[in-house]
Amino acid sequence: MDLGIKDRVALVTGAGRGIGRQICLTLAEEGAKMAVNDLFQERADAVAQEISQAGGQAMGVLADVTDQESVAAMVKRVSDEWGSLDVLVNNAGIPVITDPEDVSAAAGQFFSQSDRAQWERSMGLITHGVLNCSRAVIEGMSERRWGRIISIISDAGRVGEPRLVAYSMAKAGVVGFSKALAKEVGRYCITVNCISPATTATEATQAWLQAQGERIMRQYPLAKGLSRLGQPADIANAVAFLASQRAEWITGQVLSVNGGYSMAD
Ligand SMILES: NC(=O)c1ccc[n+]([C@@H]2O[C@H](COP(=O)([O-])OP(=O)(O)OC[C@H]3O[C@@H](n4cnc5c(N)ncnc54)[C@H](O)[C@@H]3O)[C@@H](O)[C@H]2O)c1
C-alpha cells in the first residue's frame, strides 16, 4: 500500500532512541525526508546517519522541546533546508534526569510523596513541548493546506496510571489540545491525532520490564498469542498510517496501540 508521503518533510521529537527512532526509520522507508530531533545531538545524528546509510534523507536537529526559541530555530532550519515541514510527531515525553542526587527524580512515586519539581518536569516536557512544536509548524502547514500533527500520548493519560499521576495528567491534556486544534485547522487540511501506547520495550522501560518478568504478559490480551510485548515498530506503523495521504479523513482521534491493555472509548 502506497502511503503517499514520499518527499514529505517530517520532524519527530525525542527521536534519538526508542519509539521516536523507529518512527523516523519507518517514515524514511516510506520516502519521507526526516528531521530527527533530540536533546542529545549525537543520538539524533546517529539515527539520521542510519537513515542516510539505508538510502534515505535525514538530518539530526538539536533542540530542547521545552524551549520555544530553540524549537522555532529548529523548525526554521528544517523548512529552509527542505522547503516545508509537513508532518510533526510530538514524541518526546519522558524527562531526562541529569542530576542523580535529585530526590524528586525518582520515577514511580505515589502522588502523596511527589513534589512540584516532579510535576513540572512532566508538565513542562509533555504539555509545553507539544505546544511549542505545534505552534512552530502550524502556520506553514496552514499556508500549504496540508499537515499532520501526531502526538504520542500514553494509556496512562486515557485510563490513569498509579505512581504516574502528573504524567497521566499531562498526557490527558495533550488529548484535549489535539481535539481542539483539530477543530481549528481542519479547514486547512491539517489533521491532528494521538497515538496511545501502553508499555513498549525501549531503553526507557528496559529495567522496569526486567523487574516485572513474565507476569506483565497477563495484562496484554495479545501478548500470550504473539509471545511478545509492544515494540517501537507497533507504534511507528500506526504513526505512518496517520501521517499518510490515506488518513486524510481522520482527525481529533486517539488510537491506542497496546495489545489490548486498555480498551478506552
Ligand atoms: N516506552 C513506553 O513504554 C511508553 C509507553 C507509553 C507512552 N510512551 C511515550 O512514548 C514516547 C517515547 O518513549 P520512549 O520510551 O521511546 O522514550 P525514550 O526515553 O527511550 O526516548 C526519548 C528520547 O527523547 C529525548 N528527549 C527527552 N527530553 C527531550 C527534550 N526536552 N527535547 C528533545 N528531546 C528530548 C531523549 O533524549 C530520548 O532520546 C514518550 O512520549 C512516552 O511518554 C512510551
Ligand as a Chemical Component Dictionary entry (heavy atoms), coordinates in Angstrom:
data_LIG
# 
_chem_comp.id                   LIG 
_chem_comp.type                 NON-POLYMER 
_chem_comp.pdbx_formal_charge   0 
_chem_comp.three_letter_code    LIG 
# 
loop_
_chem_comp_atom.comp_id 
_chem_comp_atom.atom_id 
_chem_comp_atom.alt_atom_id 
_chem_comp_atom.type_symbol 
_chem_comp_atom.charge 
_chem_comp_atom.model_Cartn_x 
_chem_comp_atom.model_Cartn_y 
_chem_comp_atom.model_Cartn_z 
_chem_comp_atom.pdbx_ordinal 
LIG N1  N1  N 0  8.111  3.190  26.276 1  
LIG C1  C1  C 0  6.895  3.064  26.764 2  
LIG O1  O1  O 0  6.539  2.071  27.430 3  
LIG C2  C2  C 0  5.871  4.134  26.542 4  
LIG C3  C3  C 0  4.531  3.893  26.923 5  
LIG C4  C4  C 0  3.576  4.882  26.712 6  
LIG C5  C5  C 0  3.947  6.085  26.128 7  
LIG N2  N2  N 1  5.248  6.289  25.772 8  
LIG C6  C6  C 0  5.600  7.578  25.189 9  
LIG O2  O2  O 0  6.356  7.372  24.014 10 
LIG C7  C7  C 0  7.292  8.415  23.851 11 
LIG C8  C8  C 0  8.691  7.859  23.634 12 
LIG O3  O3  O 0  9.028  6.990  24.699 13 
LIG P1  P1  P 0  10.392 6.145  24.702 14 
LIG O4  O4  O 0  10.184 5.003  25.603 15 
LIG O5  O5  O -1 10.841 5.892  23.309 16 
LIG O6  O6  O 0  11.394 7.207  25.392 17 
LIG P2  P2  P 0  12.986 7.239  25.500 18 
LIG O7  O7  O 0  13.305 7.876  26.798 19 
LIG O8  O8  O 0  13.573 5.874  25.214 20 
LIG O9  O9  O 0  13.435 8.197  24.302 21 
LIG C9  C9  C 0  13.010 9.520  24.275 22 
LIG C10 C10 C 0  14.071 10.450 23.697 23 
LIG O10 O10 O 0  13.574 11.782 23.951 24 
LIG C11 C11 C 0  14.666 12.644 24.190 25 
LIG N3  N3  N 0  14.213 13.815 24.942 26 
LIG C12 C12 C 0  13.887 13.884 26.251 27 
LIG N4  N4  N 0  13.588 15.143 26.590 28 
LIG C13 C13 C 0  13.706 15.888 25.461 29 
LIG C14 C14 C 0  13.532 17.263 25.184 30 
LIG N5  N5  N 0  13.200 18.129 26.152 31 
LIG N6  N6  N 0  13.733 17.692 23.922 32 
LIG C15 C15 C 0  14.095 16.837 22.934 33 
LIG N7  N7  N 0  14.286 15.520 23.151 34 
LIG C16 C16 C 0  14.101 15.048 24.400 35 
LIG C17 C17 C 0  15.625 11.765 24.988 36 
LIG O11 O11 O 0  16.950 12.267 24.900 37 
LIG C18 C18 C 0  15.456 10.383 24.332 38 
LIG O12 O12 O 0  16.448 10.156 23.339 39 
LIG C19 C19 C 0  7.146  9.315  25.070 40 
LIG O13 O13 O 0  6.276  10.388 24.782 41 
LIG C20 C20 C 0  6.494  8.397  26.088 42 
LIG O14 O14 O 0  5.755  9.137  27.047 43 
LIG C21 C21 C 0  6.214  5.349  25.968 44 
# 
loop_
_chem_comp_bond.comp_id 
_chem_comp_bond.atom_id_1 
_chem_comp_bond.atom_id_2 
_chem_comp_bond.value_order 
_chem_comp_bond.pdbx_ordinal 
LIG N1  C1  SING 1  
LIG C1  O1  DOUB 2  
LIG C1  C2  SING 3  
LIG C2  C3  SING 4  
LIG C2  C21 DOUB 5  
LIG C3  C4  DOUB 6  
LIG C4  C5  SING 7  
LIG C5  N2  DOUB 8  
LIG N2  C6  SING 9  
LIG N2  C21 SING 10 
LIG C6  O2  SING 11 
LIG C6  C20 SING 12 
LIG O2  C7  SING 13 
LIG C7  C8  SING 14 
LIG C7  C19 SING 15 
LIG C8  O3  SING 16 
LIG O3  P1  SING 17 
LIG P1  O4  DOUB 18 
LIG P1  O5  SING 19 
LIG P1  O6  SING 20 
LIG O6  P2  SING 21 
LIG P2  O7  DOUB 22 
LIG P2  O8  SING 23 
LIG P2  O9  SING 24 
LIG O9  C9  SING 25 
LIG C9  C10 SING 26 
LIG C10 O10 SING 27 
LIG C10 C18 SING 28 
LIG O10 C11 SING 29 
LIG C11 N3  SING 30 
LIG C11 C17 SING 31 
LIG N3  C12 SING 32 
LIG N3  C16 SING 33 
LIG C12 N4  DOUB 34 
LIG N4  C13 SING 35 
LIG C13 C14 SING 36 
LIG C13 C16 DOUB 37 
LIG C14 N5  SING 38 
LIG C14 N6  DOUB 39 
LIG N6  C15 SING 40 
LIG C15 N7  DOUB 41 
LIG N7  C16 SING 42 
LIG C17 O11 SING 43 
LIG C17 C18 SING 44 
LIG C18 O12 SING 45 
LIG C19 O13 SING 46 
LIG C19 C20 SING 47 
LIG C20 O14 SING 48 
# 
